[in-house]
């Protein structure tokens, strides 16, 4: 399963995990919802090596 699919499938579970660990709900949601954007940018970036 590609990483993008894993993130979309497990985003709610990840959100609940972060909230249980004491992360504020808004911050946890923002982090979880920004992961797909980060992965998209990472995949489109040119290698620097």
CHARMM internal coordinates of N, CA and C (Angstrom, degrees):
IC EDIT
DIST 1 N 1 CA 1.4554
DIST 1 CA 1 C 1.5313
ANGL 1 N 1 CA 1 C 108.12
DIST 1 C 2 N 1.3410
ANGL 1 CA 1 C 2 N 117.45
DIHE 1 N 1 CA 1 C 2 N 128.14
DIST 2 N 2 CA 1.4699
ANGL 1 C 2 N 2 CA 119.99
DIHE 1 CA 1 C 2 N 2 CA 177.82
DIST 2 CA 2 C 1.5271
ANGL 2 N 2 CA 2 C 111.75
DIHE 1 C 2 N 2 CA 2 C -62.81
DIST 2 C 3 N 1.3266
ANGL 2 CA 2 C 3 N 115.79
DIHE 2 N 2 CA 2 C 3 N 154.46
DIST 3 N 3 CA 1.4647
ANGL 2 C 3 N 3 CA 120.34
DIHE 2 CA 2 C 3 N 3 CA -178.18
DIST 3 CA 3 C 1.5231
ANGL 3 N 3 CA 3 C 111.95
DIHE 2 C 3 N 3 CA 3 C -57.64
DIST 3 C 4 N 1.3353
ANGL 3 CA 3 C 4 N 117.62
DIHE 3 N 3 CA 3 C 4 N -37.88
DIST 4 N 4 CA 1.4572
ANGL 3 C 4 N 4 CA 120.56
DIHE 3 CA 3 C 4 N 4 CA -178.72
DIST 4 CA 4 C 1.5242
ANGL 4 N 4 CA 4 C 110.93
DIHE 3 C 4 N 4 CA 4 C -60.87
DIST 4 C 5 N 1.3406
ANGL 4 CA 4 C 5 N 116.56
DIHE 4 N 4 CA 4 C 5 N -40.08
DIST 5 N 5 CA 1.4591
ANGL 4 C 5 N 5 CA 120.27
DIHE 4 CA 4 C 5 N 5 CA 179.22
DIST 5 CA 5 C 1.5196
ANGL 5 N 5 CA 5 C 111.13
DIHE 4 C 5 N 5 CA 5 C -68.13
DIST 5 C 6 N 1.3246
ANGL 5 CA 5 C 6 N 116.75
DIHE 5 N 5 CA 5 C 6 N -39.99
DIST 6 N 6 CA 1.4603
ANGL 5 C 6 N 6 CA 120.18
DIHE 5 CA 5 C 6 N 6 CA 178.68
DIST 6 CA 6 C 1.5182
ANGL 6 N 6 CA 6 C 110.80
DIHE 5 C 6 N 6 CA 6 C -60.82
DIST 6 C 7 N 1.3095
ANGL 6 CA 6 C 7 N 116.44
DIHE 6 N 6 CA 6 C 7 N -42.22
DIST 7 N 7 CA 1.4648
ANGL 6 C 7 N 7 CA 120.41
DIHE 6 CA 6 C 7 N 7 CA -178.89
DIST 7 CA 7 C 1.5172
ANGL 7 N 7 CA 7 C 110.31
DIHE 6 C 7 N 7 CA 7 C -63.79
DIST 7 C 8 N 1.3299
ANGL 7 CA 7 C 8 N 117.46
DIHE 7 N 7 CA 7 C 8 N -45.15
DIST 8 N 8 CA 1.4596
ANGL 7 C 8 N 8 CA 118.97
DIHE 7 CA 7 C 8 N 8 CA -178.66
DIST 8 CA 8 C 1.5237
ANGL 8 N 8 CA 8 C 111.70
DIHE 7 C 8 N 8 CA 8 C -67.93
DIST 8 C 9 N 1.3127
ANGL 8 CA 8 C 9 N 117.94
DIHE 8 N 8 CA 8 C 9 N -33.83
DIST 9 N 9 CA 1.4567
ANGL 8 C 9 N 9 CA 121.27
DIHE 8 CA 8 C 9 N 9 CA 179.90
DIST 9 CA 9 C 1.5195
ANGL 9 N 9 CA 9 C 111.10
DIHE 8 C 9 N 9 CA 9 C -73.14
DIST 9 C 10 N 1.3145
ANGL 9 CA 9 C 10 N 117.07
DIHE 9 N 9 CA 9 C 10 N -40.28
DIST 10 N 10 CA 1.4570
ANGL 9 C 10 N 10 CA 121.02
DIHE 9 CA 9 C 10 N 10 CA -173.00
DIST 10 CA 10 C 1.5249
ANGL 10 N 10 CA 10 C 114.47
DIHE 9 C 10 N 10 CA 10 C -101.56
DIST 10 C 11 N 1.3298
ANGL 10 CA 10 C 11 N 119.18
DIHE 10 N 10 CA 10 C 11 N 7.81
DIST 11 N 11 CA 1.4592
ANGL 10 C 11 N 11 CA 120.13
DIHE 10 CA 10 C 11 N 11 CA -175.14
DIST 11 CA 11 C 1.5256
ANGL 11 N 11 CA 11 C 112.31
DIHE 10 C 11 N 11 CA 11 C -62.01
DIST 11 C 12 N 1.3235
ANGL 11 CA 11 C 12 N 118.43
DIHE 11 N 11 CA 11 C 12 N -41.11
DIST 12 N 12 CA 1.4601
ANGL 11 C 12 N 12 CA 119.89
DIHE 11 CA 11 C 12 N 12 CA 179.08
DIST 12 CA 12 C 1.5260
ANGL 12 N 12 CA 12 C 110.66
DIHE 11 C 12 N 12 CA 12 C -66.65
DIST 12 C 13 N 1.3102
ANGL 12 CA 12 C 13 N 116.85
DIHE 12 N 12 CA 12 C 13 N -39.22
DIST 13 N 13 CA 1.4692
ANGL 12 C 13 N 13 CA 120.77
DIHE 12 CA 12 C 13 N 13 CA 178.19
DIST 13 CA 13 C 1.5356
ANGL 13 N 13 CA 13 C 110.28
DIHE 12 C 13 N 13 CA 13 C -65.24
DIST 13 C 14 N 1.3224
ANGL 13 CA 13 C 14 N 116.59
DIHE 13 N 13 CA 13 C 14 N -42.08
DIST 14 N 14 CA 1.4586
ANGL 13 C 14 N 14 CA 120.37
DIHE 13 CA 13 C 14 N 14 CA 178.04
DIST 14 CA 14 C 1.5244
ANGL 14 N 14 CA 14 C 110.56
DIHE 13 C 14 N 14 CA 14 C -63.50
DIST 14 C 15 N 1.3224
ANGL 14 CA 14 C 15 N 116.38
DIHE 14 N 14 CA 14 C 15 N -41.51
DIST 15 N 15 CA 1.4637
ANGL 14 C 15 N 15 CA 120.94
DIHE 14 CA 14 C 15 N 15 CA 178.29
DIST 15 CA 15 C 1.5279
ANGL 15 N 15 CA 15 C 110.29
DIHE 14 C 15 N 15 CA 15 C -58.70
DIST 15 C 16 N 1.3207
ANGL 15 CA 15 C 16 N 117.39
DIHE 15 N 15 CA 15 C 16 N -48.81
DIST 16 N 16 CA 1.4729
ANGL 15 C 16 N 16 CA 120.58
DIHE 15 CA 15 C 16 N 16 CA 179.97
DIST 16 CA 16 C 1.5249
ANGL 16 N 16 CA 16 C 111.28
DIHE 15 C 16 N 16 CA 16 C -62.06
DIST 16 C 17 N 1.3284
ANGL 16 CA 16 C 17 N 117.35
DIHE 16 N 16 CA 16 C 17 N -38.61
DIST 17 N 17 CA 1.4590
ANGL 16 C 17 N 17 CA 120.79
DIHE 16 CA 16 C 17 N 17 CA 178.23
DIST 17 CA 17 C 1.5215
ANGL 17 N 17 CA 17 C 110.69
DIHE 16 C 17 N 17 CA 17 C -60.71
DIST 17 C 18 N 1.3224
ANGL 17 CA 17 C 18 N 116.85
DIHE 17 N 17 CA 17 C 18 N -48.16
DIST 18 N 18 CA 1.4661
ANGL 17 C 18 N 18 CA 119.89
DIHE 17 CA 17 C 18 N 18 CA -178.78
DIST 18 CA 18 C 1.5213
ANGL 18 N 18 CA 18 C 111.40
DIHE 17 C 18 N 18 CA 18 C -63.26
DIST 18 C 19 N 1.3200
ANGL 18 CA 18 C 19 N 118.25
DIHE 18 N 18 CA 18 C 19 N -39.54
DIST 19 N 19 CA 1.4638
ANGL 18 C 19 N 19 CA 121.31
DIHE 18 CA 18 C 19 N 19 CA 179.01
DIST 19 CA 19 C 1.5283
ANGL 19 N 19 CA 19 C 109.65
DIHE 18 C 19 N 19 CA 19 C -64.94
DIST 19 C 20 N 1.3249
ANGL 19 CA 19 C 20 N 117.17
DIHE 19 N 19 CA 19 C 20 N -41.79
DIST 20 N 20 CA 1.4733
ANGL 19 C 20 N 20 CA 119.99
DIHE 19 CA 19 C 20 N 20 CA 177.60
DIST 20 CA 20 C 1.5244
ANGL 20 N 20 CA 20 C 111.90
DIHE 19 C 20 N 20 CA 20 C -63.33
DIST 20 C 21 N 1.3237
ANGL 20 CA 20 C 21 N 116.76
DIHE 20 N 20 CA 20 C 21 N -28.24
DIST 21 N 21 CA 1.4631
ANGL 20 C 21 N 21 CA 120.77
DIHE 20 CA 20 C 21 N 21 CA 179.61
DIST 21 CA 21 C 1.5292
ANGL 21 N 21 CA 21 C 112.42
DIHE 20 C 21 N 21 CA 21 C -82.29
DIST 21 C 22 N 1.3294
ANGL 21 CA 21 C 22 N 116.99
DIHE 21 N 21 CA 21 C 22 N 0.90
DIST 22 N 22 CA 1.4575
ANGL 21 C 22 N 22 CA 120.49
DIHE 21 CA 21 C 22 N 22 CA 175.88
DIST 22 CA 22 C 1.5160
ANGL 22 N 22 CA 22 C 115.31
DIHE 21 C 22 N 22 CA 22 C 99.42
DIST 22 C 23 N 1.3182
ANGL 22 CA 22 C 23 N 117.63
DIHE 22 N 22 CA 22 C 23 N 5.94
DIST 23 N 23 CA 1.4611
ANGL 22 C 23 N 23 CA 120.78
DIHE 22 CA 22 C 23 N 23 CA 176.98
DIST 23 CA 23 C 1.5298
ANGL 23 N 23 CA 23 C 107.89
DIHE 22 C 23 N 23 CA 23 C -78.06
DIST 23 C 24 N 1.3183
ANGL 23 CA 23 C 24 N 116.86
DIHE 23 N 23 CA 23 C 24 N 136.11
DIST 24 N 24 CA 1.4641
ANGL 23 C 24 N 24 CA 120.75
DIHE 23 CA 23 C 24 N 24 CA 179.02
DIST 24 CA 24 C 1.5274
ANGL 24 N 24 CA 24 C 110.09
DIHE 23 C 24 N 24 CA 24 C -58.63
DIST 24 C 25 N 1.3355
ANGL 24 CA 24 C 25 N 116.41
DIHE 24 N 24 CA 24 C 25 N 145.26
DIST 25 N 25 CA 1.4687
ANGL 24 C 25 N 25 CA 120.85
DIHE 24 CA 24 C 25 N 25 CA -174.87
DIST 25 CA 25 C 1.5257
ANGL 25 N 25 CA 25 C 112.44
DIHE 24 C 25 N 25 CA 25 C -57.23
DIST 25 C 26 N 1.3199
ANGL 25 CA 25 C 26 N 117.12
DIHE 25 N 25 CA 25 C 26 N -44.81
DIST 26 N 26 CA 1.4669
ANGL 25 C 26 N 26 CA 120.28
DIHE 25 CA 25 C 26 N 26 CA -178.74
DIST 26 CA 26 C 1.5185
ANGL 26 N 26 CA 26 C 112.54
DIHE 25 C 26 N 26 CA 26 C -63.17
DIST 26 C 27 N 1.3134
ANGL 26 CA 26 C 27 N 116.17
DIHE 26 N 26 CA 26 C 27 N -41.52
DIST 27 N 27 CA 1.4671
ANGL 26 C 27 N 27 CA 120.38
DIHE 26 CA 26 C 27 N 27 CA 179.56
DIST 27 CA 27 C 1.5210
ANGL 27 N 27 CA 27 C 110.08
DIHE 26 C 27 N 27 CA 27 C -68.34
DIST 27 C 28 N 1.3234
ANGL 27 CA 27 C 28 N 117.17
DIHE 27 N 27 CA 27 C 28 N -42.71
DIST 28 N 28 CA 1.4670
ANGL 27 C 28 N 28 CA 120.67
DIHE 27 CA 27 C 28 N 28 CA 178.97
DIST 28 CA 28 C 1.5246
ANGL 28 N 28 CA 28 C 110.70
DIHE 27 C 28 N 28 CA 28 C -61.68
DIST 28 C 29 N 1.3227
ANGL 28 CA 28 C 29 N 116.94
DIHE 28 N 28 CA 28 C 29 N -44.43
DIST 29 N 29 CA 1.4658
ANGL 28 C 29 N 29 CA 120.13
DIHE 28 CA 28 C 29 N 29 CA -179.25
DIST 29 CA 29 C 1.5206
ANGL 29 N 29 CA 29 C 110.91
DIHE 28 C 29 N 29 CA 29 C -65.28
DIST 29 C 30 N 1.3248
ANGL 29 CA 29 C 30 N 116.70
DIHE 29 N 29 CA 29 C 30 N -41.69
DIST 30 N 30 CA 1.4665
ANGL 29 C 30 N 30 CA 120.44
DIHE 29 CA 29 C 30 N 30 CA 179.95
DIST 30 CA 30 C 1.5283
ANGL 30 N 30 CA 30 C 109.99
DIHE 29 C 30 N 30 CA 30 C -62.15
DIST 30 C 31 N 1.3165
ANGL 30 CA 30 C 31 N 116.99
DIHE 30 N 30 CA 30 C 31 N -43.78
DIST 31 N 31 CA 1.4617
ANGL 30 C 31 N 31 CA 121.19
DIHE 30 CA 30 C 31 N 31 CA 179.74
DIST 31 CA 31 C 1.5279
ANGL 31 N 31 CA 31 C 110.77
DIHE 30 C 31 N 31 CA 31 C -62.03
DIST 31 C 32 N 1.3199
ANGL 31 CA 31 C 32 N 116.36
DIHE 31 N 31 CA 31 C 32 N -48.59
DIST 32 N 32 CA 1.4645
ANGL 31 C 32 N 32 CA 120.61
DIHE 31 CA 31 C 32 N 32 CA -177.77
DIST 32 CA 32 C 1.5260
ANGL 32 N 32 CA 32 C 110.73
DIHE 31 C 32 N 32 CA 32 C -64.89
DIST 32 C 33 N 1.3232
ANGL 32 CA 32 C 33 N 117.83
DIHE 32 N 32 CA 32 C 33 N -39.43
DIST 33 N 33 CA 1.4607
ANGL 32 C 33 N 33 CA 119.71
DIHE 32 CA 32 C 33 N 33 CA -177.53
DIST 33 CA 33 C 1.5246
ANGL 33 N 33 CA 33 C 112.26
DIHE 32 C 33 N 33 CA 33 C -77.03
DIST 33 C 34 N 1.3307
ANGL 33 CA 33 C 34 N 118.69
DIHE 33 N 33 CA 33 C 34 N -18.91
DIST 34 N 34 CA 1.4643
ANGL 33 C 34 N 34 CA 121.23
DIHE 33 CA 33 C 34 N 34 CA 178.06
DIST 34 CA 34 C 1.5243
ANGL 34 N 34 CA 34 C 113.12
DIHE 33 C 34 N 34 CA 34 C -86.15
DIST 34 C 35 N 1.3089
ANGL 34 CA 34 C 35 N 118.73
DIHE 34 N 34 CA 34 C 35 N -13.78
DIST 35 N 35 CA 1.4665
ANGL 34 C 35 N 35 CA 121.24
DIHE 34 CA 34 C 35 N 35 CA -177.78
DIST 35 CA 35 C 1.5332
ANGL 35 N 35 CA 35 C 111.92
DIHE 34 C 35 N 35 CA 35 C -59.73
DIST 35 C 36 N 1.3475
ANGL 35 CA 35 C 36 N 120.21
DIHE 35 N 35 CA 35 C 36 N -45.82
DIST 36 N 36 CA 1.4712
ANGL 35 C 36 N 36 CA 118.40
DIHE 35 CA 35 C 36 N 36 CA 179.38
DIST 36 CA 36 C 1.5293
ANGL 36 N 36 CA 36 C 112.47
DIHE 35 C 36 N 36 CA 36 C -60.31
DIST 36 C 37 N 1.3314
ANGL 36 CA 36 C 37 N 117.80
DIHE 36 N 36 CA 36 C 37 N -37.70
DIST 37 N 37 CA 1.4632
ANGL 36 C 37 N 37 CA 120.79
DIHE 36 CA 36 C 37 N 37 CA 177.76
DIST 37 CA 37 C 1.5248
ANGL 37 N 37 CA 37 C 110.32
DIHE 36 C 37 N 37 CA 37 C -63.77
DIST 37 C 38 N 1.3217
ANGL 37 CA 37 C 38 N 116.38
DIHE 37 N 37 CA 37 C 38 N -44.88
DIST 38 N 38 CA 1.4684
ANGL 37 C 38 N 38 CA 120.54
DIHE 37 CA 37 C 38 N 38 CA 178.49
DIST 38 CA 38 C 1.5300
ANGL 38 N 38 CA 38 C 110.51
DIHE 37 C 38 N 38 CA 38 C -59.71
DIST 38 C 39 N 1.3225
ANGL 38 CA 38 C 39 N 117.62
DIHE 38 N 38 CA 38 C 39 N -46.48
DIST 39 N 39 CA 1.4654
ANGL 38 C 39 N 39 CA 120.50
DIHE 38 CA 38 C 39 N 39 CA -179.00
DIST 39 CA 39 C 1.5194
ANGL 39 N 39 CA 39 C 111.24
DIHE 38 C 39 N 39 CA 39 C -62.94
DIST 39 C 40 N 1.3298
ANGL 39 CA 39 C 40 N 117.22
DIHE 39 N 39 CA 39 C 40 N -37.93
DIST 40 N 40 CA 1.4582
ANGL 39 C 40 N 40 CA 120.91
DIHE 39 CA 39 C 40 N 40 CA 178.16
DIST 40 CA 40 C 1.5289
ANGL 40 N 40 CA 40 C 110.32
DIHE 39 C 40 N 40 CA 40 C -63.18
DIST 40 C 41 N 1.3175
ANGL 40 CA 40 C 41 N 116.70
DIHE 40 N 40 CA 40 C 41 N -46.98
DIST 41 N 41 CA 1.4639
ANGL 40 C 41 N 41 CA 120.32
DIHE 40 CA 40 C 41 N 41 CA 179.01
DIST 41 CA 41 C 1.5248
ANGL 41 N 41 CA 41 C 110.95
DIHE 40 C 41 N 41 CA 41 C -64.59
DIST 41 C 42 N 1.3103
ANGL 41 CA 41 C 42 N 116.94
DIHE 41 N 41 CA 41 C 42 N -40.03
DIST 42 N 42 CA 1.4655
ANGL 41 C 42 N 42 CA 121.42
DIHE 41 CA 41 C 42 N 42 CA 179.26
DIST 42 CA 42 C 1.5301
ANGL 42 N 42 CA 42 C 110.65
DIHE 41 C 42 N 42 CA 42 C -62.11
DIST 42 C 43 N 1.3216
ANGL 42 CA 42 C 43 N 116.74
DIHE 42 N 42 CA 42 C 43 N -43.20
DIST 43 N 43 CA 1.4642
ANGL 42 C 43 N 43 CA 120.80
DIHE 42 CA 42 C 43 N 43 CA -178.18
DIST 43 CA 43 C 1.5258
ANGL 43 N 43 CA 43 C 112.01
DIHE 42 C 43 N 43 CA 43 C -69.07
DIST 43 C 44 N 1.3379
ANGL 43 CA 43 C 44 N 117.83
DIHE 43 N 43 CA 43 C 44 N -28.98
DIST 44 N 44 CA 1.4611
ANGL 43 C 44 N 44 CA 120.89
DIHE 43 CA 43 C 44 N 44 CA -178.95
DIST 44 CA 44 C 1.5256
ANGL 44 N 44 CA 44 C 113.16
DIHE 43 C 44 N 44 CA 44 C -87.99
DIST 44 C 45 N 1.3157
ANGL 44 CA 44 C 45 N 117.90
DIHE 44 N 44 CA 44 C 45 N -13.47
DIST 45 N 45 CA 1.4660
ANGL 44 C 45 N 45 CA 121.14
DIHE 44 CA 44 C 45 N 45 CA -177.24
DIST 45 CA 45 C 1.5252
ANGL 45 N 45 CA 45 C 110.72
DIHE 44 C 45 N 45 CA 45 C -69.61
DIST 45 C 46 N 1.3190
ANGL 45 CA 45 C 46 N 114.87
DIHE 45 N 45 CA 45 C 46 N 148.27
DIST 46 N 46 CA 1.4540
ANGL 45 C 46 N 46 CA 120.02
DIHE 45 CA 45 C 46 N 46 CA 176.68
DIST 46 CA 46 C 1.5251
ANGL 46 N 46 CA 46 C 109.17
DIHE 45 C 46 N 46 CA 46 C -80.77
DIST 46 C 47 N 1.3034
ANGL 46 CA 46 C 47 N 116.73
DIHE 46 N 46 CA 46 C 47 N 142.76
DIST 47 N 47 CA 1.4690
ANGL 46 C 47 N 47 CA 118.91
DIHE 46 CA 46 C 47 N 47 CA 177.54
DIST 47 CA 47 C 1.5295
ANGL 47 N 47 CA 47 C 110.62
DIHE 46 C 47 N 47 CA 47 C -61.72
DIST 47 C 48 N 1.3188
ANGL 47 CA 47 C 48 N 116.10
DIHE 47 N 47 CA 47 C 48 N 142.91
DIST 48 N 48 CA 1.4610
ANGL 47 C 48 N 48 CA 119.93
DIHE 47 CA 47 C 48 N 48 CA -178.89
DIST 48 CA 48 C 1.5177
ANGL 48 N 48 CA 48 C 112.43
DIHE 47 C 48 N 48 CA 48 C -101.12
DIST 48 C 49 N 1.3011
ANGL 48 CA 48 C 49 N 118.09
DIHE 48 N 48 CA 48 C 49 N -1.48
DIST 49 N 49 CA 1.4687
ANGL 48 C 49 N 49 CA 120.18
DIHE 48 CA 48 C 49 N 49 CA -178.89
DIST 49 CA 49 C 1.4943
ANGL 49 N 49 CA 49 C 111.95
DIHE 48 C 49 N 49 CA 49 C -88.30
END
COOR INIT
IC SEED 1 N 1 CA 1 C
IC BUILD
